[in-house]
Amino acid sequence: MVDPTDELERALVAVVASCRCELVDVESAGGVLRVTVERDDGPDLDDLAGVSRAISALFDGRADLTPAGHYELEVSSPGVERRLRRQAHFAKAIGSRVAIRTVAGTPGARRFEGALRAVDGDSIAVVDDEGAEHRISYAAIDRAHTVFDWRAALAGRRVSDDPAMTTRSEAS
């Protein structure tokens, strides 16, 4: 038997790709179908509108893929603080600053923030500001997202302005 969620995602991957975008995530909750898409140079409003129209056209021809009952379709980009739900999301964010909240009842701290150091099939490793590494299983993660450095962005600083990111040839 085919899982309807897998079939929906497979269909959406093709539709989103036809709009020159990549499917990042699909989430159905509370009567809202959220479809998150990305593009190398960042999707603009026209891209998002095109993806929305293409998904609507898909659903017109494939009612079996639509959520049951009344629903709203939301199509958006992941934004600068990207939600991390799947192993692939975490893998793409290696090296980024992340914030993690664990599920209630998980032993130890409930909140972690630091650099995402590693990802494997069972867990992630986050290094906090004191240099301590924390291994967190996917099952223990309630919510996770990347953390954008707003101060640096507002100051107009680029990553290449960070002395820690300077290569030997640039320093010469």
C-alpha positions as CSV (number, residue, x, y, z in Angstrom):
1,M,0.0,0.0,0.0
2,V,1.3,3.5,-0.9
3,D,1.5,6.1,1.9
4,P,-0.6,9.1,0.8
5,T,1.9,11.5,2.3
6,D,4.8,10.0,0.2
7,E,2.7,10.1,-2.9
8,L,1.8,13.8,-2.2
9,E,5.5,14.7,-1.7
10,R,6.5,12.9,-4.9
11,A,3.9,14.7,-6.9
12,L,4.9,18.1,-5.3
13,V,8.6,17.5,-6.0
14,A,7.8,17.3,-9.7
15,V,5.4,20.2,-9.7
16,V,7.8,22.5,-7.8
17,A,10.7,21.5,-10.0
18,S,8.7,22.5,-13.1
19,C,8.6,26.0,-11.6
20,R,12.4,26.0,-11.2
21,C,12.3,25.6,-7.5
22,E,13.1,22.8,-5.0
23,L,10.7,21.3,-2.5
24,V,12.0,21.8,1.1
25,D,9.1,20.7,3.2
26,V,5.4,19.8,3.3
27,E,3.4,20.1,6.5
28,S,-0.3,19.6,6.9
29,A,-1.8,20.8,10.2
30,G,-5.0,22.5,11.4
31,G,-6.5,22.8,7.9
32,V,-3.4,24.4,6.4
33,L,-1.1,22.7,3.9
34,R,2.3,24.4,4.1
35,V,4.6,23.9,1.2
36,T,8.1,25.4,1.6
37,V,10.2,25.9,-1.5
38,E,13.7,27.1,-2.2
39,R,15.7,28.3,-5.2
40,D,19.5,28.9,-5.4
41,D,19.0,32.7,-5.7
42,G,16.0,32.7,-3.4
43,P,12.4,32.5,-4.6
44,D,10.6,35.8,-5.2
45,L,6.9,36.5,-5.0
46,D,6.4,35.6,-8.7
47,D,8.1,32.2,-8.0
48,L,5.9,31.5,-5.0
49,A,2.7,32.5,-6.9
50,G,3.7,30.3,-9.8
51,V,4.3,27.3,-7.5
52,S,0.9,28.0,-5.8
53,R,-0.9,28.0,-9.2
54,A,0.9,24.8,-10.3
55,I,0.0,23.0,-7.0
56,S,-3.6,24.1,-7.4
57,A,-3.7,22.8,-10.9
58,L,-2.3,19.5,-9.7
59,F,-5.0,19.3,-7.0
60,D,-7.7,20.1,-9.6
61,G,-6.7,16.9,-11.5
62,R,-5.7,14.8,-8.5
63,A,-8.3,15.3,-5.7
64,D,-6.9,12.1,-4.0
65,L,-3.8,14.1,-3.1
66,T,-5.6,17.0,-1.4
67,P,-6.1,17.1,2.4
68,A,-9.5,16.0,3.6
69,G,-12.1,18.7,4.1
70,H,-11.5,22.4,3.8
71,Y,-7.9,23.5,3.7
72,E,-5.7,26.5,2.9
73,L,-2.6,26.2,0.8
74,E,0.4,28.2,1.9
75,V,3.5,28.4,-0.3
76,S,6.6,30.1,1.1
77,S,10.3,30.2,1.3
78,P,12.2,28.9,4.3
79,G,13.3,32.4,5.3
80,V,16.5,33.2,7.1
81,E,15.7,31.3,10.2
82,R,14.9,27.9,8.7
83,R,12.9,25.3,10.5
84,L,14.7,22.0,10.7
85,R,12.5,18.9,10.7
86,R,14.2,16.2,8.8
87,Q,17.7,14.7,8.7
88,A,18.3,16.3,5.3
89,H,17.4,19.8,6.7
90,F,19.9,19.3,9.5
91,A,22.6,18.0,7.1
92,K,22.2,21.2,4.9
93,A,22.6,23.3,8.1
94,I,25.9,21.9,9.3
95,G,28.2,24.7,10.3
96,S,25.2,27.0,11.0
97,R,24.1,28.3,14.3
98,V,21.0,26.5,15.5
99,A,18.5,26.6,18.3
100,I,17.0,23.3,19.6
101,R,14.2,22.7,22.0
102,T,13.8,19.1,23.3
103,V,10.6,17.3,24.1
104,A,9.2,17.6,27.6
105,G,10.6,14.9,29.8
106,T,14.0,14.6,28.0
107,P,16.8,14.3,30.6
108,G,19.0,17.4,30.8
109,A,18.5,20.9,29.4
110,R,15.5,21.6,27.3
111,R,17.1,24.3,25.1
112,F,20.4,24.3,23.2
113,E,21.9,26.9,21.0
114,G,25.2,26.7,19.2
115,A,27.0,25.5,16.0
116,L,25.6,22.4,14.3
117,R,28.7,20.2,14.1
118,A,27.5,16.8,12.9
119,V,24.5,14.9,11.7
120,D,24.0,11.1,11.5
121,G,21.1,8.7,11.2
122,D,20.2,8.9,14.8
123,S,21.2,12.3,16.2
124,I,22.8,15.7,15.8
125,A,25.8,17.3,17.6
126,V,25.6,20.9,18.7
127,V,28.6,22.8,20.1
128,D,27.5,25.5,22.5
129,D,29.3,28.8,23.1
130,E,31.4,27.3,25.9
131,G,32.7,24.6,23.5
132,A,30.7,21.7,25.0
133,E,29.3,19.3,22.5
134,H,25.7,18.0,23.0
135,R,24.4,14.9,21.2
136,I,20.7,15.1,20.7
137,S,18.6,12.3,19.2
138,Y,16.0,13.2,16.5
139,A,13.4,11.6,18.8
140,A,14.3,14.1,21.5
141,I,13.9,17.2,19.3
142,D,10.6,19.1,19.7
143,R,11.6,22.1,17.5
144,A,14.7,23.3,15.8
145,H,15.7,26.1,13.5
146,T,18.7,28.0,12.2
147,V,19.6,31.3,14.0
148,F,20.3,34.3,11.8
149,D,22.8,36.9,13.1
150,W,20.7,40.0,12.8
151,R,23.3,42.3,14.4
152,A,25.8,41.4,11.8
153,A,23.3,41.7,9.0
154,L,22.1,45.1,10.2
155,A,25.7,46.3,10.6
156,G,26.2,45.3,6.9
157,R,29.0,42.9,7.9
158,R,29.5,40.0,5.5
159,V,30.9,36.6,6.5
160,S,34.1,37.5,4.6
161,D,34.5,40.4,7.1
162,D,34.9,38.0,9.9
163,P,38.6,37.6,10.7
164,A,38.0,33.9,11.6
165,M,36.9,33.4,8.0
166,T,39.9,35.1,6.4
167,T,42.1,32.7,4.4
168,R,45.9,32.9,4.4
169,S,46.1,34.4,0.9
170,E,43.7,37.2,1.9
171,A,45.7,38.0,5.0
172,S,49.0,38.4,3.1
